[in-house]
Amino acid sequence: MSPDRPDALVILVAGGARVDAGKTTFSTGLVADLAARAGDAVGVKPRAGNDYWYDHDDYRIASDSGRLYGKDARRLAAASTRSLASVGERSRPEAITPESINPVHRLWRPTPDRTGMLGDTDRTFLCDRVTTEGGSRFVVNGAAEAAGLLPDGLADRFPLAEATRVDDVAAFNDVMAADYLPAFDRLAARVAAASVPVVVESYADIAGPLPRDGPVKPDAVAVVDPGRARIYAGDRYAKARAVASGSPREGTMEEHTGTVTEMIEPLATVDLPALSGDERGDPERVTERYGPAYEMLIDAV
């Protein structure tokens, strides 16, 4: 880590493909590595989701207490040593919760031969949990509810009676503008103001999970694929993302990682060894195995 900026460091971790690339394992180890260097570090995952069927154990763990979050946010929260809310106030630490580092979490379910309201084939979004200034609120897919797609017991686990219902994309866009985008903006402002290193993990193969025109500018970027990590300079990656946003292929809302990385060359590419389940669950052991990649990231700052 550069000795003249040991604290104000932001590293983006993105995935090179929609498959499980190992972003969260890489991110938790990086949080542990940065905490060892700087004293504290925080990991955030602005957007996340899980599937009622495929991730049912994770759904049950969270929903048993009336909460909605996934294992990625849970692992990042556990690896973090300081909550963003208390960054700069080391004498008054606050609890690090999945909700505090993951403002939007989506619950899906598989729906074979059906296209969901958001255009996803063979799966449908059921509800979202959004972290607002007043706490968590829920947004329910009213079309899925009307079609009988909400699983039995969902309303018993979450306060869906008072949730917002959206029946089409236009209504969903209105709710996004009113609640989702401000939630991302609040998190971005906290990340930008942090006085400890922050690891920002993206989702799927999206190039960046926070507004590209917002205050968060990554110092370095790791694009993680199964078995490798490509290291990019933060400023060049940000410029390529801005160019990609104006392309007809990408539109204006989100950019895919591949569209960004095809414009720029990585500073380095490093192999990532396969890890056992026990190793993946221990950030310090991940740090030991992925140490060369983390060194390259720090050198890129």
Secondary structure per residue as TSV (DSSP state, phi and psi in degrees):
chain	resnum	aa	ss	phi	psi
A	1	M	-	360.0	140.0
A	2	S	-	-60.8	129.6
A	3	P	T	-67.4	-19.8
A	4	D	T	-90.4	-0.7
A	5	R	-	-149.9	66.9
A	6	P	S	-74.8	-14.0
A	7	D	S	-111.7	-48.0
A	8	A	S	-82.1	67.5
A	9	L	-	-121.0	131.2
A	10	V	E	-124.2	123.2
A	11	I	E	-119.3	128.1
A	12	L	E	-95.3	133.6
A	13	V	E	-116.5	116.4
A	14	A	E	-120.1	161.5
A	15	G	E	-102.9	143.5
A	16	G	S	-84.6	-10.2
A	17	A	S	-152.2	162.5
A	18	R	S	-70.2	-20.3
A	19	V	S	-66.9	167.0
A	20	D	-	-66.7	98.9
A	21	A	-	-87.1	-10.2
A	22	G	-	92.4	23.3
A	23	K	H	-61.0	-44.2
A	24	T	H	-70.3	-38.9
A	25	T	H	-59.8	-46.3
A	26	F	H	-60.5	-42.9
A	27	S	H	-68.0	-41.8
A	28	T	H	-65.9	-39.7
A	29	G	H	-64.8	-37.5
A	30	L	H	-66.7	-40.1
A	31	V	H	-58.5	-45.3
A	32	A	H	-63.4	-40.4
A	33	D	H	-63.3	-45.4
A	34	L	H	-68.8	-35.8
A	35	A	H	-64.2	-37.7
A	36	A	H	-66.3	-32.2
A	37	R	H	-80.9	-40.1
A	38	A	H	-110.8	-6.0
A	39	G	S	100.0	-35.8
A	40	D	-	-148.4	157.1
A	41	A	-	-160.7	155.3
A	42	V	E	-130.8	140.6
A	43	G	E	-114.2	136.7
A	44	V	E	-128.7	149.5
A	45	K	-	-135.0	90.8
A	46	P	S	-56.5	-38.0
A	47	R	E	-128.5	138.5
A	48	A	E	-154.5	170.7
A	49	G	E	-165.4	160.3
A	50	N	E	-144.6	171.4
A	51	D	E	-110.1	129.9
A	52	Y	T	-55.2	-33.1
A	53	W	T	-88.8	-56.8
A	54	Y	T	-73.5	-28.6
A	55	D	T	-115.4	39.0
A	56	H	H	-63.2	-37.5
A	57	D	H	-61.0	-43.0
A	58	D	H	-64.9	-40.9
A	59	Y	H	-59.4	-44.3
A	60	R	H	-67.2	-40.3
A	61	I	H	-57.1	-46.3
A	62	A	H	-75.8	-45.3
A	63	S	H	-73.5	-18.6
A	64	D	T	-59.6	-24.2
A	65	S	T	-109.7	18.2
A	66	G	T	74.1	22.0
A	67	R	-	-118.5	160.2
A	68	L	-	-131.2	110.1
A	69	Y	-	-158.1	169.9
A	70	G	-	-116.4	175.6
A	71	K	H	-67.6	-28.8
A	72	D	H	-63.3	-49.4
A	73	A	H	-64.7	-36.9
A	74	R	H	-62.9	-42.3
A	75	R	H	-67.8	-40.5
A	76	L	H	-66.8	-40.5
A	77	A	H	-62.8	-40.0
A	78	A	H	-67.3	-34.0
A	79	A	H	-76.7	-25.1
A	80	S	-	-71.3	146.2
A	81	T	S	-108.3	-5.5
A	82	R	S	-153.5	132.3
A	83	S	-	-76.7	150.8
A	84	L	G	-62.5	-32.6
A	85	A	G	-62.8	-25.3
A	86	S	G	-111.3	8.4
A	87	V	T	-60.1	131.7
A	88	G	T	88.5	-8.0
A	89	E	-	-126.5	63.7
A	90	R	T	-61.4	-21.2
A	91	S	T	-81.5	-9.3
A	92	R	S	-130.8	66.3
A	93	P	-	-67.8	146.0
A	94	E	-	-112.9	165.3
A	95	A	-	-64.9	139.7
A	96	I	-	-96.2	113.9
A	97	T	-	-119.8	156.4
A	98	P	H	-55.5	-38.4
A	99	E	H	-64.7	-30.9
A	100	S	H	-73.5	-23.5
A	101	I	H	-109.0	-3.2
A	102	N	-	-136.4	85.0
A	103	P	S	-68.3	-22.9
A	104	V	E	-131.7	122.8
A	105	H	E	-128.6	133.8
A	106	R	E	-113.1	137.9
A	107	L	E	-105.5	124.4
A	108	W	E	-108.8	171.7
A	109	R	E	-146.7	148.1
A	110	P	E	-71.3	136.9
A	111	T	E	-135.6	82.3
A	112	P	E	-53.8	139.0
A	113	D	E	65.6	20.0
A	114	R	E	-132.9	137.4
A	115	T	E	-99.2	126.6
A	116	G	-	-72.8	172.3
A	117	M	T	-58.4	-31.2
A	118	L	T	-91.4	9.4
A	119	G	S	88.5	8.7
A	120	D	-	-85.0	125.9
A	121	T	E	-77.9	133.2
A	122	D	E	70.1	12.2
A	123	R	E	-153.7	154.4
A	124	T	E	-135.0	136.1
A	125	F	E	-78.0	134.7
A	126	L	E	-98.0	-52.7
A	127	C	E	-158.5	158.6
A	128	D	E	-118.5	147.9
A	129	R	E	-107.2	125.5
A	130	V	E	-118.6	128.6
A	131	T	E	-87.7	111.2
A	132	T	E	-103.5	178.3
A	133	E	T	-63.8	-25.5
A	134	G	T	-96.0	3.0
A	135	G	E	121.8	-165.7
A	136	S	E	-82.0	140.5
A	137	R	E	-133.4	161.7
A	138	F	E	-118.7	145.5
A	139	V	E	-123.5	122.9
A	140	V	E	-106.9	139.1
A	141	N	E	-74.2	100.0
A	142	G	H	-64.4	-32.2
A	143	A	H	-66.8	-39.8
A	144	A	H	-67.5	-37.8
A	145	E	H	-63.5	-44.6
A	146	A	H	-64.9	-29.0
A	147	A	T	-85.1	2.6
A	148	G	T	75.0	26.3
A	149	L	-	-91.6	-10.9
A	150	L	S	-72.6	127.4
A	151	P	-	-61.7	150.6
A	152	D	T	-58.8	136.1
A	153	G	T	90.8	-9.1
A	154	L	H	-61.6	-44.2
A	155	A	H	-68.7	-21.4
A	156	D	H	-77.6	-25.4
A	157	R	H	-90.4	-28.4
A	158	F	S	-125.9	154.2
A	159	P	-	-78.8	66.6
A	160	L	G	-77.2	-17.5
A	161	A	G	-61.8	-32.3
A	162	E	G	-101.3	11.1
A	163	A	S	-78.7	158.3
A	164	T	E	-79.1	136.1
A	165	R	E	-103.9	135.2
A	166	V	E	-123.1	131.6
A	167	D	-	-108.1	-11.7
A	168	D	S	-153.9	174.2
A	169	V	H	-64.7	-36.8
A	170	A	H	-62.0	-44.6
A	171	A	H	-65.5	-39.0
A	172	F	H	-64.0	-40.5
A	173	N	H	-62.1	-36.8
A	174	D	H	-63.4	-42.4
A	175	V	H	-67.8	-37.9
A	176	M	I	-60.3	-44.2
A	177	A	I	-65.1	-36.3
A	178	A	I	-79.3	-34.4
A	179	D	I	-125.2	-42.5
A	180	Y	I	-70.0	-51.9
A	181	L	H	-61.9	-42.3
A	182	P	H	-60.8	-33.5
A	183	A	H	-65.0	-42.1
A	184	F	H	-66.4	-38.8
A	185	D	H	-64.5	-40.0
A	186	R	H	-63.7	-43.5
A	187	L	H	-65.0	-42.1
A	188	A	H	-60.7	-41.1
A	189	A	H	-64.0	-38.3
A	190	R	H	-69.3	-38.5
A	191	V	H	-64.4	-44.7
A	192	A	H	-64.0	-29.9
A	193	A	H	-90.4	-3.6
A	194	A	-	-63.5	143.5
A	195	S	S	-107.3	13.4
A	196	V	S	-128.3	160.4
A	197	P	-	-60.8	142.2
A	198	V	E	-126.9	131.0
A	199	V	E	-103.4	120.9
A	200	V	E	-105.0	113.7
A	201	E	E	-98.0	129.5
A	202	S	-	-84.5	-170.7
A	203	Y	-	-132.9	150.6
A	204	A	T	48.3	-131.0
A	205	D	T	-114.0	36.4
A	206	I	B	-87.8	133.1
A	207	A	S	-66.0	-29.0
A	208	G	-	-160.9	136.6
A	209	P	S	-91.9	-8.4
A	210	L	S	-111.6	158.1
A	211	P	-	-53.3	129.0
A	212	R	T	-67.2	-24.2
A	213	D	T	-95.9	9.4
A	214	G	S	-84.7	-169.0
A	215	P	S	-80.2	-10.6
A	216	V	-	-88.2	116.2
A	217	K	-	-119.5	114.2
A	218	P	-	-68.1	140.1
A	219	D	S	-79.9	-30.3
A	220	A	E	-154.8	159.0
A	221	V	E	-133.7	135.9
A	222	A	E	-114.8	121.8
A	223	V	E	-101.6	115.4
A	224	V	E	-102.5	128.1
A	225	D	E	-122.0	162.7
A	226	P	T	-55.8	115.9
A	227	G	T	92.0	-3.2
A	228	R	E	-157.4	160.6
A	229	A	E	-134.5	133.4
A	230	R	E	-104.8	132.5
A	231	I	E	-105.0	130.3
A	232	Y	E	-127.2	150.1
A	233	A	E	-69.1	135.8
A	234	G	H	-60.8	-41.2
A	235	D	H	-68.7	-38.9
A	236	R	H	-69.2	-38.5
A	237	Y	H	-63.5	-43.0
A	238	A	H	-63.2	-40.7
A	239	K	H	-65.3	-42.0
A	240	A	H	-65.1	-36.7
A	241	R	H	-64.4	-39.3
A	242	A	H	-64.2	-39.7
A	243	V	H	-65.9	-43.3
A	244	A	H	-62.2	-30.4
A	245	S	H	-65.6	-22.7
A	246	G	T	-95.6	1.9
A	247	S	S	-81.3	146.4
A	248	P	T	-59.0	-30.6
A	249	R	T	-67.9	-34.3
A	250	E	T	-98.6	-27.3
A	251	G	T	77.2	-151.4
A	252	T	T	-122.0	-6.3
A	253	M	T	-94.2	-49.9
A	254	E	-	-138.1	148.8
A	255	E	-	-116.0	140.7
A	256	H	B	-86.7	146.6
A	257	T	H	-56.5	-42.8
A	258	G	H	-61.7	-35.2
A	259	T	H	-66.0	-34.4
A	260	V	H	-75.2	-47.8
A	261	T	H	-71.5	-21.1
A	262	E	T	-72.1	-11.9
A	263	M	T	-89.8	-19.2
A	264	I	S	-135.1	154.1
A	265	E	-	-92.8	141.9
A	266	P	-	-70.4	151.0
A	267	L	S	-68.9	-32.3
A	268	A	E	-161.8	155.4
A	269	T	E	-127.3	128.7
A	270	V	E	-127.8	139.2
A	271	D	E	-72.4	143.7
A	272	L	-	-114.0	123.3
A	273	P	-	-71.4	152.0
A	274	A	-	-67.7	140.4
A	275	L	-	-117.5	148.3
A	276	S	-	-75.2	167.6
A	277	G	H	-60.4	-40.1
A	278	D	H	-64.1	-39.1
A	279	E	H	-67.4	-42.8
A	280	R	H	-61.8	-30.3
A	281	G	T	-83.6	-2.2
A	282	D	-	-121.9	102.5
A	283	P	H	-55.2	-34.7
A	284	E	H	-68.6	-34.8
A	285	R	H	-73.0	-33.1
A	286	V	H	-62.9	-41.6
A	287	T	H	-58.5	-40.8
A	288	E	H	-63.3	-41.8
A	289	R	H	-79.6	-33.7
A	290	Y	S	-100.1	13.1
A	291	G	H	-50.3	-46.1
A	292	P	H	-58.6	-38.1
A	293	A	H	-67.0	-39.5
A	294	Y	H	-67.8	-37.0
A	295	E	H	-61.2	-42.7
A	296	M	H	-63.8	-37.2
A	297	L	H	-63.0	-46.3
A	298	I	H	-63.7	-39.5
A	299	D	H	-64.2	-24.0
A	300	A	T	-79.1	-12.2
A	301	V	-	-73.1	360.0
